[in-house]
Amino acid sequence: MITSDAMPRGPRRFHHAMPCLVLLCLAWLLFDALQQLSFVQGFGWSGHMATQRQVTRRSAQKGQQTPGEQDDADDKAKVKKLTLRMKKAQSAKELMDVLDETMGGPIFDFIHASAAYTQLVTLNRRKCLEQTDWESPVVLRLHARVEDMALQGQLNAQASANVLWSLARLSDRFSIPTQLLAALVKSVPTKVKDMNAQGISNIFWASAKAKDVAPVMLDMVPAIAAEIPKDMDAQGVSNCLWASAQLKDVAPDVLEAVPAIVTQIPGKAKDMIPQHLSNCLFACAQLKDEVPKVLDIIPAIVGEIPVKLPDMNPQQLANSLEALVLLRDAVPQVEGFLAAGGGIDDILRAAAVRLNTSVPGLRGKDLSMAVPVVVWACAKAGVYDGGLLSSVVSRLGSKTALLSVRGFNLCTLSWSYQVLVDARDDFTDFRKLLLTEATRKGFSEADVQSCQLGRFQWNRA
């Protein structure tokens, strides 16, 4: 039974609960709306990302580049453009302008360091590089920049080899930057294993070429000799054999590499140009006592001489003839190897006739060094050519002309004219002049006579 006091309490409790219920419903509706909104937003973002990935894939498939790839392509294009600008420089000033503009920038790298020095060699060969250019602030900055790159490991193996080769080529006329050279030489032992065959043969040649003006070059010889490749081309084996001969007295380690070089030569002889053949013959004459195995290549090398000799320049001709004469004394079979070409005497006669026509126009080392050696080779073999002897007198028959003829070459001329004209009354005045000049320059008659042994033995006398 419900009393009258209980009647109003129910409605009052319901009235007070209504606001809470309404708020609860509103909160639920709001939560549901937010949840749906969140789902929609999430779906939209995911769809956007998927679309972007699809666009990227489609761009890649169509050959288009993403922004990162485009930046890399632009950098590569700039590197290539700078390299071409260096290679196309037709003058020292043009190259200096390019270097001055770009050397301190982020694009300049090991490729450009290599290109800069090889272009300096090219300009020097074209007689477009002077001492003032080599001493210019731009080239000095180049030395310092590349030195820093070498010390920081920013030069790869090939660039290091190219710069070393370039410095050796330039050493005939210009002083080598010592700090740069020291940094490069120090890095060779760690880089030589990554060098290709040409790079190794180039730095081997460079170490021999510049050893007198830059003795630090000898520090890298053992590391090079230990890595002589077995797949070099004709130029490579020629350079390495020549370098071994030049270095044998100051870096005996090279002698261990000679057999590996020698075994490659017979198969390469037919591909050798006159310079390669001349280098190999000259090296064989120097190495025959220390490494008799070099005599194994004589048949292949000598067999090419009659064919290539007409294309030899005076220096190549002189080196080849001197080597042939000396090798004939040590290896009698050499004469037989040349039988098809008429033998050494016939080769000497042909060389004398050819050189005779060139003597009037010869200058520099071709006249002061190559000509005396060819005359010596003829005297050594007893081949008399009056035309060549007369041409030499016409060019060198005065005290002034003989000023440029020094050392072995002066003694060689004196000895040769004694031997060749002993039984004749020819060239008496020239013979006296030669003896007078030799005495004036400090050479005795014993020095003159000892030159018949060749320059290798004469230098040791």
C-alpha positions, 0 to 999 in steps of 0.5 A, a space after each residue: 500500500 502506497 501512502 500519500 507521503 510516497 507519491 511525490 518522491 518518484 517524479 522528483 527523482 526522475 526530474 533530477 536524473 534528466 539532465 545527466 541522462 541528456 548529457 550522457 546521450 550528448 557525450 555519446 553522440 559527440 564521441 561517435 561523431 568524433 570517431 567517425 570523423 577520425 576514421 574519415 580523416 585517417 582514410 583520407 591521409 592514407 589514401 593521399 599517401 598511397 596516391 603519392 606513392 603511386 605517382 612516384 612509381 609512375 614517374 620512375 617508370 616514365 623516366 622522370 626523376 624525384 627531387 633527390 635524384 634530380 639534385 644528383 643528376 644536376 651535380 653530375 652534370 656540373 662535375 662533367 661540365 667542369 672537367 670538359 672546361 679544363 680539358 678544352 682550355 687552349 692556353 694557360 690563362 684559360 685553364 687558370 681562369 677556370 681553376 681560379 673560379 671553381 677550385 674552392 667550390 664544392 664541385 671540385 673533386 678528385 676528377 678535377 684534380 686529375 684533369 687539372 694536372 694532365 691538362 698542364 702536361 698537355 699545355 706544356 707539350 704544346 709549349 703553352 706553359 711558362 715558368 710564370 704560369 707554373 709559379 702563379 698564385 692559382 697553380 700554387 693554390 692548386 698544389 695546396 688544394 690537391 695536397 689537402 685532398 690527398 691527406 684527407 683521403 679524397 683522391 682515389 687510386 687513379 687520380 693519385 696515379 695521374 697526378 704523380 705521372 703528371 708531376 714527373 712529366 713536368 719535372 723536366 722543366 719545372 720544380 715539383 711541389 715537395 709537400 704535394 709530392 710527399 702526400 701523394 707518395 705517402 698514400 701510394 702503399 694503401 692505394 696501389 692495390 686499387 690501381 689498374 694496370 695503366 696506373 701502376 705502370 705510370 707511377 712506376 715510370 714516374 718514380 724512375 723519371 723523377 728519382 734524381 730531382 725528387 728522391 722521395 719517389 723512391 719511397 713508393 717503389 717497393 709497394 709498386 714492385 710488389 703489385 706489378 700486374 700480369 695483364 699490361 699492354 705494350 706500353 705498360 710492359 715497356 714502361 715497367 721494364 725501362 723503370 726497372 733498369 733505371 731504378 735497379 741501383 737505387 731501389 734493388 727491390 725492382 729486380 724481383 719484379 722483372 721476371 713478371 714483366 719479361 714474361 709478358 713482352 714476347 706476346 706484346 712485341 708486335 704491338 710496340 711502337 718505336 718508343 716501346 721497342 727502344 725502351 725495352 732494348 735499352 733496358 735489356 742492355 742494362 739488366 742483362 747482368 742482374 737479371 739474365 732472363 731479360 735475354 729471353 725477350 731479345 728475339 721478339 724485340 730485335 725481330 721488330 727493329 728492321 720494321 720499326 727503325 725507319 719511324 724512330 726519332 733520333 733519341 729512340 734511334 740512338 738508344 736502340 743502336 747503342 743497346 744492339 751493339 752492347 747486346 751483340 757483345 753479350 749475346 752473339 745470337 743477336 746477329 742471327 735474330 737480325 739476319 732477316 733485316 741484314 744484320 746489325 751492320 746493315 742497320 747501322 749503315 741505314 741509320 747513319 744515312 737516315 740521320 745524316 739527312 736530319 743533322 742539319 735541322 737537329 736541335 737540343 738533345 737530338 744534336 748534343 746527345 743522340 748524334 754522338 751515340 749513333 756515331 759511337 755505335 757505328 765506331 763500335 761496330 766499325 761502320 764508317 759513314 763519311 757523310 754522317 761524320 762530315 755532317 757532324 763536323 759541320 754542326 759541331 765543329 766549333 768551340 761554341 757548338 761543342 758547349 752543349 755536348 757534355 760528359 759521355 757524349 763529348 768523350 764518345 765523339 772524341 773516341 769515335 773519331 779516333 777509331 773511325 779515322 785513325 788510318 785516314 787523314 780526315 777530320 784532323 782539326 775536329 779530332 784535336 778540337 774534341 780532345 782539347 774540349 774534353 781536357 778543358 772539361 776535366 776528362 782524361 784520355 782514360 775517360 775518353 777510352 773508357 767510353 767504348 764500354 758504353 754509357 752504363 759502364 762509363 758512368 761507373 768508371 
